[in-house]
Amino acid sequence: MFPEVGRATVSVLERLGHDVVFPAEQTCCGQMHLNSGYAAEAARLARRFEDVFGEFDAVVSPSSSCAGTLREHYGLTNVHELSMFLVGELETEDVGARFPHRVTYHPTCHSLRVARVGDAPYRLLRQVDGLELVELGRGRECCGFGGTFAVKNAETSSAILADKCDEVEATGAEYCAALDPSCLLQIGGGLSRRSSAVRPIHLAEILAAT
C-alpha cells in the first residue's frame, strides 16, 4: 500500500553504500495472524520468513511493528527497524537528507513498546538539513489503529484518532512523521477527513529526501 516507503528505504541504504536485495518470494511476517489469534499460522510464516532471509547479513524493515514481531516473538535478531539499524548498527545519524519543512513525530505503539527504538528517530530527524522538529502533545498515546482493533472497535478507534489529530494539528506542523505505515494510514485518513493541511509521511521518505 505504500511502495514509496520501500523505495525510500532502499535509497537511504544505497546512499550509505550498502547492497540492497529484495527477495521476490517473501510474504507477510505473520504479525496480522498473530494479533488475530492464529499463532500456528503466524509461526509458519515466521519460519518461511527466516528461510527466505536467512542468507543476508541484515534484514531492514521500515515498519517497527513487523520488525518488533520478528525480533521479540520469534527471536530473529538479524531483523532491524530502519531507524534502529541506522543509529544502532551503522552508528549513523546524518544520512545527507534535506527536508525544509516543519515536522512533528508520532512515536507508534510498536516502536515504543515492542521494537523499543528509543530516541533513534529523533536523532535522525534532528540531523536533517532544514527540518524543524516540533514536539507532539500526548505523543506516546495510541493513534487508535492497533491492527484489527480499528476494525473490531471502530467507534473507540475513531475517538482515539480524533484526539491524535487534534494534537497533530495543534503543533502547526506541515507533516506528521512515523515509523509504521499502518499508523500513517490511520492518522492520514483522519486528517484528510477533516480537510487538514497536515500530511502524513514516513521517516524513510524524509531521510531519502535531498
Sequence and secondary structure as in RCSB ss.txt:
>XXXX:A:sequence
MFPEVGRATVSVLERLGHDVVFPAEQTCCGQMHLNSGYAAEAARLARRFEDVFGEFDAVVSPSSSCAGTLREHYG
LTNVHELSMFLVGELETEDVGARFPHRVTYHPTCHSLRVARVGDAPYRLLRQVDGLELVELGRGRECCGFGGTFA
VKNAETSSAILADKCDEVEATGAEYCAALDPSCLLQIGGGLSRRSSAVRPIHLAEILAAT
>XXXX:A:secstr
  HHHHHHHHHHHHHTT      TT    SHHHHHTT HHHHHHHHHHHHHHHTTSS EEES HHHHHIIIIIT 
 TTEEEHHHIIIIIS     S B  SEEEE   HHHHHTS  TTHHHHHHHTSBT EEE  TTTTS  S TTTHH
HHTHHHHHHHHHHHHHHHHHTT SEEEES HHHHHHHHHHHHHTT S EEEEHHHHHH  
